[in-house]
Amino acid sequence: MKFEKHVFICINQREEGKACCAAKGSEEILNVMKEEIKKRGLNKKIRINKAGCLDMCTKGAAMVVYPEGVWYGNVTLEDVPEIIESHLIANKPVERLIAQ
């Protein structure tokens, strides 16, 4: 099956005291995003995956959306609905979250 969009969310855990996405709630972000995509019946079009380190530890929680290759940083649970509505459904990336 070919998905229209593929989202990779870093859930990497580093040793205590070092910045990492797991410490910033990335696993909960992943679970909520998966649940929301399924609830909307979009799980055949949009794939949400966990990822290892995306090398953006200080900008976590981090994710990348393909095929566009848009990288997001400092994502919070509150950003999930906006990312789904704006980017995953309406194809308009959320500018304020794009990692620089």
C-alpha positions, 0 to 999 in steps of 0.5 A: 500500500502506498500512503499519500503522506508519511509522518515520522516522529522521533521517540528517541530517549537519551541519558538523563540531562541530555535533550531528547524528543522522548523527554518532550512528550513525543511518544504521547504526540505519536499516539494521539496523532495515530489515534486521530488519523484512525478516528478520521478514517485517514489511516489508509492514506496517512501513515504515522510512524515512530522514528529513532533519532532525527538529529534534532534533539534540542528542537524536540519533539521533532517530526518529518512529513514526507513526501514534502520533506517538511521538518517540524521542531518543538512540537507539542501535544496542542499542535497535533490538531493543527498539523493534521488539519493544515498539513496532512489534510489541507497540504499547507505546512504549519509555518511556525513549527518548521524547524530551521 
